Amino acid sequence: MSTRNLDGLFAPSVIALIGASARPGSVGNVLAANLLEGGFGGELLFANIDGAPVLGHACSPSVAALPSVPDLAIVATPAPTVPGVIAELGARGCRAAVVISAGFEGDDPASVGRRQALLNAARPHLLRIVGPNCLGILSPATGVNASFASAMPPPGGIALVAQSGAVAAAALDWAPAHGLGFSRVVTLGDSLDVDMGDLLDFLAQDPATEAILLYIEGIADAAKFMRAGRLAAAAKPVLVLKGGRGAAGAKAAFSHTRALAGADAVYAAAFRRAGLLQVEGLDDLLDSALALSRAPRAAPKSLTLLTNGGGAGVLAADALERAGGRLSVLSPETQATLRGQLAASAAVGNPVDILGDATPALYAASLSTLLGAPEVDAVLVLNCPTAVTDSGAAADAVIAAVETMPGSRKPLLAGWLGETSVAEGRRKLNAAAIPAFASPEAAVRAFTRLASAHELRARLRETPDASGEVDDSISARSVIAAALADGRSALEPLEVQAVLKAYGVPVLETQVADTPAASGAIAAGFGGRVALKVVSRDISHKSDVGGVRLGLEGHEAVEQAAQAMHERLRVSHPKARLEGFLVQPMIARPRAQEVLAGLVRDPTFGPVVVVGEGGVAVEVRADRALALAPLDLTQARDLIGRTRISRLLAGYRDRPPADLDAVARVLRALGRLAIDVPQVAELDLNPLLCDDSGVLALDARISVEPR
């Protein structure tokens, strides 16, 4: 990552607009107007091909004719001319350029050539490029509006970096009415040079920025992004909205793990590992930003509700429970103080219901009591409009109560519910730096984002648990090298068993037979009931095609079942290579849960470990959690806890809790295998039996590829 010359973007002394236009409504004209009206205190230069003034501002006919050397240039000329303009700017000593021009984004030879020409023009001079094909950049505190956005937002502590000019424009339009201010706004366009990783690295160290918002559609350099993301998230809250989350098809997946590990799920795992808090939509992003802008360092563990309507309090409490949050428990002393302030019929638990006719004075008194209570971490104050009260006056009372407690740093959020009667109250609250929302659900969601952002930052500071890591990677590499040398992309059952044992994964004893008769002989040697499975590199999911028989007992039964399976598959899958039969003893663990554990390699982020409910219906149930490899035991336990099957593994009725540490050790082993042996492309353990006695892999497959 590199922040070289990025200060030229946000704190320039001289700005030049190349391509200024006098034609009303043109991009060059809007850029000129925004630069002139933004309040920039430095020198502002315009250039266009004819040198005619624009909006009363003098223009130079060329870059060479500019009277001063610009720190920052805004380029809005036709695409074929841009490389030449950049070369001239670099020669003059310009440090950074924002290329607004489109025409570089195609895959046609002309567009590819223009992109390379643009980079070639900039690199000799270390000139940094934002764009091309972007909305521009804004730095409200320094009066820099180098964009064609509709207006300059108010200054504040929130930075926004977006891979979409449309998303940024919507956020900028929303911000003033809600009192949200920005430190920096950058639209990346095609990210030919400056990318998300560069800006995260810069903003992590930017004293003007207290929290960072990202809109991401894709990441080209995952390693750079992850490093920068972790650094930024350790310093301040980082929220991310991911666009393009549609599920990709997985019809030809080798493993259940691959089918479950779609691109969106992998991005979510990457964000979590980097400490970035993913939100679910633009309204979520902006509401969360509003809360963070008021309390960027808050770490609330519980929420107290103050309302003039019982139903509003119930809805807020329901939303908090669904989100995994909790209500604070008010002390007897706090409740006694509230009883002395409120009517006898008011509720002084949590929610605190001060009734529908609550006066502004009651709002102020009860809010002051709650903000002063040591057991209260944060307060959400709600107002429902009635004919006997004034929502605007209630907002004034809340503002006044906060002003009388200047030392209180507890997060305070407001929910003024409705529209016509409460709009002015919301406006007042937002203007007073109290984030105000139109519904209890939106307010609670913003509160939970505060808590989650702090939790993610705290996890980044945890020391990795590296205890008990003993592997035989040499043996695993040897097995896989032999398979690749043989031209195979999937390991044979005994090879799979050897690799898993090398990494300490408990695996069921397995033997392979070439013929039905040999299958019967192996079964007789095991004694008791056995499982019979076809061996074929052309059939990944054996149970789907009748290639699995369970509970067989005795030489004759197994031999007959193997013969019938062979004949049936010869008819149903005539092109499949039927290479033999796998025989395993049946395991009697009736209280065990079937778990899926596996790994895949994502083309962007690399190896990913997956865990969830196993069995034949794994894709239908779609219970899975993902994490980037490698994992320590703490991260592995957290991964298990994010699955639905974890509730069954915790024990219920007559079933004791399963050995979750044993599952965690398997997940950690898979992560290490993925790092140690990059030739492992996919791995599937399904089912991995898990109960109070430990874990055992009953079936496994591994695909490999040269790397």
Disulfide bonds with the S-S distance in Angstrom:
none
